[in-house]
Amino acid sequence: MSYLFPGEPELIGPTQPLVARIGDDVMLPCHLEPAVDVVMMNLEWSRSDLSYVFVYVWRSGQEYARTKHPSYTGRTSLFTDEMKHGNISLKLSEVKLSDKGTYKCLIPKLNKQTFVELVLLSPEVLTVIYNKGGVVLQCQSKGWYPEPELLWLDADRKILSAGPTETVRGPDDLYTVSSRVTVEKRHSNNITCRVQQKKSNQIRETQMHFISDFIYIQIKCNSVFFFFSFQMISSISRPVLVLLLSLLVFLLV
């Protein structure tokens, strides 16, 4: 059995934003130190931009679903076996784009609260530029924490020599990385842009296939492959090309 004394418990959450991808199952960390049994306490998970409704509420030893926002129905739960040890972490299943935001973990009885910021990885933005004797590829990805690594790979998955990776850290502490590589026009080319964060085991890849005057862009997003084919990109007007690339990004978000 746990007691509130001699040490006053503190509600602990993450010190940095939690990064996820659409479709992931994620845990929003929240626990008491020192451990206190919270099974019979009222517990609340809410989001700053949702008024008068909750993400999850626990009352009298069970979930209280009457005040839950409809978009979270069937997707939120607590780790009930660990609540006696002060664990109030929230499991959020099948993350949606609309789930991004700041979440509050609250224990009203103890007047303790902490916050968790959930951010979603943005898809890669890929630009294709023709030069004499070669093709310049640019890859950009944003919404990362900690700082990720950007690599260009050839058809044999070997690292290509490319220009330095540009890294920008935004006011939200999230990183945007971008890089360019020049490849020769050959009969067949396979180029991959990979952005990875080893600590969180996050990997995003965009594959380019060059066959004669065709360019095939294959983007892997949440285990689904999207295929796009552009023939003679140089003949497409710039506004139309920008529109096509914008549509590609919209579909992946």
Short mmCIF file of the C-alpha atoms (twelve columns), coordinates in Angstrom:
data_MODEL
# 
_entry.id   MODEL 
# 
loop_
_atom_site.group_PDB 
_atom_site.id 
_atom_site.type_symbol 
_atom_site.label_atom_id 
_atom_site.label_alt_id 
_atom_site.label_comp_id 
_atom_site.label_asym_id 
_atom_site.label_seq_id 
_atom_site.Cartn_x 
_atom_site.Cartn_y 
_atom_site.Cartn_z 
_atom_site.pdbx_PDB_model_num 
ATOM 1   C CA . MET A 1   0.000   0.000  0.000   1 
ATOM 2   C CA . SER A 2   1.307   3.478  -0.935  1 
ATOM 3   C CA . TYR A 3   1.003   6.645  1.175   1 
ATOM 4   C CA . LEU A 4   1.313   10.323 0.366   1 
ATOM 5   C CA . PHE A 5   3.820   10.857 3.151   1 
ATOM 6   C CA . PRO A 6   6.626   11.324 4.030   1 
ATOM 7   C CA . GLY A 7   7.398   12.438 0.451   1 
ATOM 8   C CA . GLU A 8   4.972   14.634 -1.499  1 
ATOM 9   C CA . PRO A 9   4.395   12.950 -4.885  1 
ATOM 10  C CA . GLU A 10  5.081   14.741 -8.140  1 
ATOM 11  C CA . LEU A 11  3.401   14.042 -11.472 1 
ATOM 12  C CA . ILE A 12  6.116   13.444 -14.057 1 
ATOM 13  C CA . GLY A 13  5.776   13.801 -17.829 1 
ATOM 14  C CA . PRO A 14  8.239   14.000 -20.738 1 
ATOM 15  C CA . THR A 15  10.526  17.018 -21.013 1 
ATOM 16  C CA . GLN A 16  10.435  17.049 -24.841 1 
ATOM 17  C CA . PRO A 17  7.683   16.726 -27.475 1 
ATOM 18  C CA . LEU A 18  6.538   13.204 -28.299 1 
ATOM 19  C CA . VAL A 19  6.969   12.485 -32.013 1 
ATOM 20  C CA . ALA A 20  4.744   9.980  -33.842 1 
ATOM 21  C CA . ARG A 21  3.601   9.035  -37.327 1 
ATOM 22  C CA . ILE A 22  0.046   8.744  -38.578 1 
ATOM 23  C CA . GLY A 23  -1.209  5.214  -37.871 1 
ATOM 24  C CA . ASP A 24  1.173   4.572  -34.964 1 
ATOM 25  C CA . ASP A 25  0.195   3.423  -31.481 1 
ATOM 26  C CA . VAL A 26  1.830   5.760  -28.942 1 
ATOM 27  C CA . MET A 27  2.142   6.109  -25.192 1 
ATOM 28  C CA . LEU A 28  1.774   9.522  -23.563 1 
ATOM 29  C CA . PRO A 29  3.938   9.158  -20.417 1 
ATOM 30  C CA . CYS A 30  2.619   10.296 -17.026 1 
ATOM 31  C CA . HIS A 31  3.440   8.843  -13.594 1 
ATOM 32  C CA . LEU A 32  3.741   9.734  -9.923  1 
ATOM 33  C CA . GLU A 33  7.038   9.827  -8.053  1 
ATOM 34  C CA . PRO A 34  7.228   8.422  -5.450  1 
ATOM 35  C CA . ALA A 35  4.705   5.765  -6.517  1 
ATOM 36  C CA . VAL A 36  1.135   6.163  -5.262  1 
ATOM 37  C CA . ASP A 37  -1.764  3.797  -5.918  1 
ATOM 38  C CA . VAL A 38  -4.162  5.752  -8.158  1 
ATOM 39  C CA . VAL A 39  -6.683  2.992  -8.948  1 
ATOM 40  C CA . MET A 40  -9.475  4.587  -6.866  1 
ATOM 41  C CA . MET A 41  -8.609  8.203  -7.696  1 
ATOM 42  C CA . ASN A 42  -10.241 10.344 -10.371 1 
ATOM 43  C CA . LEU A 43  -7.882  10.777 -13.326 1 
ATOM 44  C CA . GLU A 44  -8.292  13.013 -16.355 1 
ATOM 45  C CA . TRP A 45  -6.597  13.265 -19.743 1 
ATOM 46  C CA . SER A 46  -7.618  16.306 -21.784 1 
ATOM 47  C CA . ARG A 47  -6.380  18.395 -24.693 1 
ATOM 48  C CA . SER A 48  -5.968  22.162 -24.593 1 
ATOM 49  C CA . ASP A 49  -8.035  22.812 -27.718 1 
ATOM 50  C CA . LEU A 50  -10.965 20.557 -26.768 1 
ATOM 51  C CA . SER A 51  -13.447 22.363 -24.495 1 
ATOM 52  C CA . TYR A 52  -15.730 20.565 -22.026 1 
ATOM 53  C CA . VAL A 53  -14.796 17.111 -23.337 1 
ATOM 54  C CA . PHE A 54  -11.988 14.744 -22.444 1 
ATOM 55  C CA . VAL A 55  -9.605  12.344 -24.103 1 
ATOM 56  C CA . TYR A 56  -9.952  9.888  -21.210 1 
ATOM 57  C CA . VAL A 57  -11.493 9.928  -17.714 1 
ATOM 58  C CA . TRP A 58  -11.084 7.334  -14.945 1 
ATOM 59  C CA . ARG A 59  -13.541 7.340  -11.995 1 
ATOM 60  C CA . SER A 60  -14.307 4.902  -9.184  1 
ATOM 61  C CA . GLY A 61  -11.936 2.266  -10.513 1 
ATOM 62  C CA . GLN A 62  -13.108 2.254  -14.139 1 
ATOM 63  C CA . GLU A 63  -13.277 4.333  -17.294 1 
ATOM 64  C CA . TYR A 64  -15.932 7.051  -17.383 1 
ATOM 65  C CA . ALA A 65  -16.772 7.381  -21.068 1 
ATOM 66  C CA . ARG A 66  -19.709 9.805  -21.037 1 
ATOM 67  C CA . THR A 67  -17.480 12.870 -21.408 1 
ATOM 68  C CA . LYS A 68  -15.062 11.385 -23.961 1 
ATOM 69  C CA . HIS A 69  -14.618 13.188 -27.282 1 
ATOM 70  C CA . PRO A 70  -16.093 10.986 -30.060 1 
ATOM 71  C CA . SER A 71  -12.855 10.957 -32.073 1 
ATOM 72  C CA . TYR A 72  -11.106 9.063  -29.233 1 
ATOM 73  C CA . THR A 73  -13.755 6.351  -28.844 1 
ATOM 74  C CA . GLY A 74  -12.062 2.950  -28.737 1 
ATOM 75  C CA . ARG A 75  -8.575  4.474  -29.131 1 
ATOM 76  C CA . THR A 76  -7.527  5.490  -25.598 1 
ATOM 77  C CA . SER A 77  -6.791  3.360  -22.543 1 
ATOM 78  C CA . LEU A 78  -4.679  3.226  -19.380 1 
ATOM 79  C CA . PHE A 79  -2.231  0.556  -18.281 1 
ATOM 80  C CA . THR A 80  -4.534  -0.699 -15.513 1 
ATOM 81  C CA . ASP A 81  -2.070  -3.284 -14.147 1 
ATOM 82  C CA . GLU A 82  0.446   -0.508 -13.470 1 
ATOM 83  C CA . MET A 83  -1.882  2.054  -11.896 1 
ATOM 84  C CA . LYS A 84  -1.154  0.751  -8.387  1 
ATOM 85  C CA . HIS A 85  2.423   1.854  -9.015  1 
ATOM 86  C CA . GLY A 86  1.389   5.387  -9.982  1 
ATOM 87  C CA . ASN A 87  1.468   4.900  -13.764 1 
ATOM 88  C CA . ILE A 88  -1.193  7.034  -15.483 1 
ATOM 89  C CA . SER A 89  0.310   6.888  -18.972 1 
ATOM 90  C CA . LEU A 90  -2.210  7.002  -21.797 1 
ATOM 91  C CA . LYS A 91  -2.123  4.616  -24.741 1 
ATOM 92  C CA . LEU A 92  -3.378  6.240  -27.938 1 
ATOM 93  C CA . SER A 93  -4.014  3.847  -30.823 1 
ATOM 94  C CA . GLU A 94  -4.002  4.491  -34.570 1 
ATOM 95  C CA . VAL A 95  -2.829  8.093  -34.368 1 
ATOM 96  C CA . LYS A 96  -4.631  10.560 -36.642 1 
ATOM 97  C CA . LEU A 97  -3.479  13.936 -37.939 1 
ATOM 98  C CA . SER A 98  -6.155  15.564 -35.747 1 
ATOM 99  C CA . ASP A 99  -4.537  14.048 -32.608 1 
ATOM 100 C CA . LYS A 100 -1.618  16.481 -32.612 1 
ATOM 101 C CA . GLY A 101 -1.654  18.981 -29.763 1 
ATOM 102 C CA . THR A 102 -0.884  19.451 -26.077 1 
ATOM 103 C CA . TYR A 103 -2.361  16.902 -23.664 1 
ATOM 104 C CA . LYS A 104 -2.868  17.412 -19.916 1 
ATOM 105 C CA . CYS A 105 -2.587  14.597 -17.384 1 
ATOM 106 C CA . LEU A 106 -4.428  15.612 -14.186 1 
ATOM 107 C CA . ILE A 107 -5.117  14.138 -10.738 1 
ATOM 108 C CA . PRO A 108 -7.704  16.528 -9.186  1 
ATOM 109 C CA . LYS A 109 -7.436  15.065 -5.651  1 
ATOM 110 C CA . LEU A 110 -3.714  15.794 -5.471  1 
ATOM 111 C CA . ASN A 111 -3.951  18.982 -7.543  1 
ATOM 112 C CA . LYS A 112 -1.165  17.629 -9.732  1 
ATOM 113 C CA . GLN A 113 -0.845  17.982 -13.492 1 
ATOM 114 C CA . THR A 114 1.681   17.646 -16.289 1 
ATOM 115 C CA . PHE A 115 1.628   18.168 -20.044 1 
ATOM 116 C CA . VAL A 116 2.586   16.099 -23.082 1 
ATOM 117 C CA . GLU A 117 2.986   17.615 -26.545 1 
ATOM 118 C CA . LEU A 118 2.252   15.231 -29.416 1 
ATOM 119 C CA . VAL A 119 3.611   16.153 -32.842 1 
ATOM 120 C CA . LEU A 120 3.383   14.226 -36.103 1 
ATOM 121 C CA . LEU A 121 6.131   13.696 -38.656 1 
ATOM 122 C CA . SER A 122 5.582   15.525 -41.911 1 
ATOM 123 C CA . PRO A 123 6.105   13.695 -45.204 1 
ATOM 124 C CA . GLU A 124 9.227   14.300 -47.269 1 
ATOM 125 C CA . VAL A 125 9.085   17.103 -49.800 1 
ATOM 126 C CA . LEU A 126 10.924  15.993 -52.925 1 
ATOM 127 C CA . THR A 127 11.943  18.367 -55.700 1 
ATOM 128 C CA . VAL A 128 13.338  17.248 -59.076 1 
ATOM 129 C CA . ILE A 129 15.521  19.640 -61.105 1 
ATOM 130 C CA . TYR A 130 17.058  18.824 -64.493 1 
ATOM 131 C CA . ASN A 131 20.595  19.975 -65.295 1 
ATOM 132 C CA . LYS A 132 22.778  19.241 -68.306 1 
ATOM 133 C CA . GLY A 133 24.112  15.745 -67.937 1 
ATOM 134 C CA . GLY A 134 22.399  15.106 -64.633 1 
ATOM 135 C CA . VAL A 135 19.442  15.415 -62.327 1 
ATOM 136 C CA . VAL A 136 19.470  17.331 -59.044 1 
ATOM 137 C CA . LEU A 137 17.297  15.833 -56.320 1 
ATOM 138 C CA . GLN A 138 16.345  17.701 -53.166 1 
ATOM 139 C CA . CYS A 139 14.769  16.021 -50.150 1 
ATOM 140 C CA . GLN A 140 13.318  17.768 -47.110 1 
ATOM 141 C CA . SER A 141 11.605  16.419 -44.006 1 
ATOM 142 C CA . LYS A 142 10.345  18.282 -40.946 1 
ATOM 143 C CA . GLY A 143 8.800   17.681 -37.533 1 
ATOM 144 C CA . TRP A 144 11.626  15.604 -35.994 1 
ATOM 145 C CA . TYR A 145 12.998  15.319 -32.461 1 
ATOM 146 C CA . PRO A 146 15.788  14.655 -31.663 1 
ATOM 147 C CA . GLU A 147 17.773  15.732 -34.728 1 
ATOM 148 C CA . PRO A 148 17.548  13.076 -37.460 1 
ATOM 149 C CA . GLU A 149 20.048  11.886 -40.050 1 
ATOM 150 C CA . LEU A 150 19.451  12.285 -43.806 1 
ATOM 151 C CA . LEU A 151 21.079  9.840  -46.217 1 
ATOM 152 C CA . TRP A 152 21.039  9.295  -49.983 1 
ATOM 153 C CA . LEU A 153 21.278  5.634  -51.074 1 
ATOM 154 C CA . ASP A 154 21.924  4.095  -54.477 1 
ATOM 155 C CA . ALA A 155 20.306  0.971  -55.946 1 
ATOM 156 C CA . ASP A 156 22.621  -1.231 -53.857 1 
ATOM 157 C CA . ARG A 157 21.646  0.663  -50.680 1 
ATOM 158 C CA . LYS A 158 25.118  2.192  -50.485 1 
ATOM 159 C CA . ILE A 159 25.476  5.748  -49.246 1 
ATOM 160 C CA . LEU A 160 25.910  8.353  -51.993 1 
ATOM 161 C CA . SER A 161 28.160  11.359 -51.701 1 
ATOM 162 C CA . ALA A 162 25.957  14.441 -51.377 1 
ATOM 163 C CA . GLY A 163 26.138  18.014 -50.260 1 
ATOM 164 C CA . PRO A 164 26.011  18.869 -46.557 1 
ATOM 165 C CA . THR A 165 22.679  18.375 -44.804 1 
ATOM 166 C CA . GLU A 166 21.013  21.641 -43.822 1 
ATOM 167 C CA . THR A 167 19.465  21.468 -40.360 1 
ATOM 168 C CA . VAL A 168 17.061  24.020 -38.898 1 
ATOM 169 C CA . ARG A 169 15.682  23.892 -35.361 1 
ATOM 170 C CA . GLY A 170 12.344  25.695 -35.093 1 
ATOM 171 C CA . PRO A 171 10.827  27.603 -32.159 1 
ATOM 172 C CA . ASP A 172 8.936   24.407 -31.235 1 
ATOM 173 C CA . ASP A 173 12.325  22.605 -30.818 1 
ATOM 174 C CA . LEU A 174 11.546  20.364 -33.805 1 
ATOM 175 C CA . TYR A 175 14.076  19.834 -36.592 1 
ATOM 176 C CA . THR A 176 13.798  20.257 -40.361 1 
ATOM 177 C CA . VAL A 177 16.497  18.653 -42.503 1 
ATOM 178 C CA . SER A 178 17.162  18.987 -46.222 1 
ATOM 179 C CA . SER A 179 19.827  17.875 -48.684 1 
ATOM 180 C CA . ARG A 180 20.623  17.819 -52.413 1 
ATOM 181 C CA . VAL A 181 22.340  15.228 -54.552 1 
ATOM 182 C CA . THR A 182 23.247  15.223 -58.251 1 
ATOM 183 C CA . VAL A 183 22.903  11.967 -60.182 1 
ATOM 184 C CA . GLU A 184 23.885  11.217 -63.770 1 
ATOM 185 C CA . LYS A 185 21.311  10.395 -66.415 1 
ATOM 186 C CA . ARG A 186 21.731  6.706  -66.942 1 
ATOM 187 C CA . HIS A 187 19.589  4.062  -68.514 1 
ATOM 188 C CA . SER A 188 18.425  2.940  -65.082 1 
ATOM 189 C CA . ASN A 189 18.850  4.566  -61.695 1 
ATOM 190 C CA . ASN A 190 17.434  3.886  -58.259 1 
ATOM 191 C CA . ILE A 191 17.896  6.626  -55.667 1 
ATOM 192 C CA . THR A 192 16.508  6.670  -52.132 1 
ATOM 193 C CA . CYS A 193 16.254  9.557  -49.677 1 
ATOM 194 C CA . ARG A 194 16.195  8.199  -46.135 1 
ATOM 195 C CA . VAL A 195 15.558  10.249 -42.990 1 
ATOM 196 C CA . GLN A 196 16.072  8.323  -39.770 1 
ATOM 197 C CA . GLN A 197 16.152  8.872  -36.026 1 
ATOM 198 C CA . LYS A 198 17.866  5.923  -34.375 1 
ATOM 199 C CA . LYS A 199 16.793  6.633  -30.781 1 
ATOM 200 C CA . SER A 200 13.088  6.512  -31.642 1 
ATOM 201 C CA . ASN A 201 13.549  3.939  -34.440 1 
ATOM 202 C CA . GLN A 202 11.757  6.234  -36.895 1 
ATOM 203 C CA . ILE A 203 12.556  5.870  -40.600 1 
ATOM 204 C CA . ARG A 204 11.055  7.647  -43.617 1 
ATOM 205 C CA . GLU A 205 12.049  6.811  -47.185 1 
ATOM 206 C CA . THR A 206 11.341  8.230  -50.631 1 
ATOM 207 C CA . GLN A 207 12.505  6.223  -53.642 1 
ATOM 208 C CA . MET A 208 13.169  7.605  -57.124 1 
ATOM 209 C CA . HIS A 209 13.305  5.357  -60.193 1 
ATOM 210 C CA . PHE A 210 14.875  6.731  -63.393 1 
ATOM 211 C CA . ILE A 211 14.100  4.838  -66.593 1 
ATOM 212 C CA . SER A 212 14.949  6.714  -69.789 1 
ATOM 213 C CA . ASP A 213 12.803  9.878  -69.810 1 
ATOM 214 C CA . PHE A 214 10.542  8.643  -67.050 1 
ATOM 215 C CA . ILE A 215 10.834  9.359  -63.366 1 
ATOM 216 C CA . TYR A 216 8.883   7.218  -60.932 1 
ATOM 217 C CA . ILE A 217 8.485   8.502  -57.392 1 
ATOM 218 C CA . GLN A 218 7.656   5.861  -54.809 1 
ATOM 219 C CA . ILE A 219 6.970   7.029  -51.275 1 
ATOM 220 C CA . LYS A 220 6.473   4.598  -48.415 1 
ATOM 221 C CA . CYS A 221 4.035   6.024  -45.909 1 
ATOM 222 C CA . ASN A 222 2.619   3.892  -43.076 1 
ATOM 223 C CA . SER A 223 3.358   0.668  -44.987 1 
ATOM 224 C CA . VAL A 224 1.407   1.914  -48.028 1 
ATOM 225 C CA . PHE A 225 3.270   2.610  -51.288 1 
ATOM 226 C CA . PHE A 226 2.238   5.528  -53.492 1 
ATOM 227 C CA . PHE A 227 3.432   5.550  -57.112 1 
ATOM 228 C CA . PHE A 228 3.650   8.658  -59.276 1 
ATOM 229 C CA . SER A 229 5.058   8.923  -62.803 1 
ATOM 230 C CA . PHE A 230 6.272   12.082 -64.513 1 
ATOM 231 C CA . GLN A 231 7.363   12.020 -68.170 1 
ATOM 232 C CA . MET A 232 9.501   14.852 -69.517 1 
ATOM 233 C CA . ILE A 233 9.236   16.992 -66.380 1 
ATOM 234 C CA . SER A 234 11.191  19.709 -68.123 1 
ATOM 235 C CA . SER A 235 8.240   20.253 -70.482 1 
ATOM 236 C CA . ILE A 236 5.773   20.836 -67.628 1 
ATOM 237 C CA . SER A 237 5.195   24.463 -66.681 1 
ATOM 238 C CA . ARG A 238 6.437   25.478 -63.244 1 
ATOM 239 C CA . PRO A 239 2.937   26.321 -61.813 1 
ATOM 240 C CA . VAL A 240 1.620   22.904 -62.842 1 
ATOM 241 C CA . LEU A 241 4.663   21.132 -61.386 1 
ATOM 242 C CA . VAL A 242 4.277   23.015 -58.094 1 
ATOM 243 C CA . LEU A 243 0.596   22.067 -58.028 1 
ATOM 244 C CA . LEU A 244 1.415   18.389 -58.583 1 
ATOM 245 C CA . LEU A 245 4.016   18.332 -55.813 1 
ATOM 246 C CA . SER A 246 1.638   20.162 -53.446 1 
ATOM 247 C CA . LEU A 247 -1.064  17.585 -54.192 1 
ATOM 248 C CA . LEU A 248 1.427   14.803 -53.430 1 
ATOM 249 C CA . VAL A 249 2.218   16.303 -50.011 1 
ATOM 250 C CA . PHE A 250 -1.515  16.815 -49.286 1 
ATOM 251 C CA . LEU A 251 -2.317  13.176 -50.054 1 
ATOM 252 C CA . LEU A 252 0.376   11.935 -47.674 1 
ATOM 253 C CA . VAL A 253 -0.709  14.186 -44.810 1 
# 
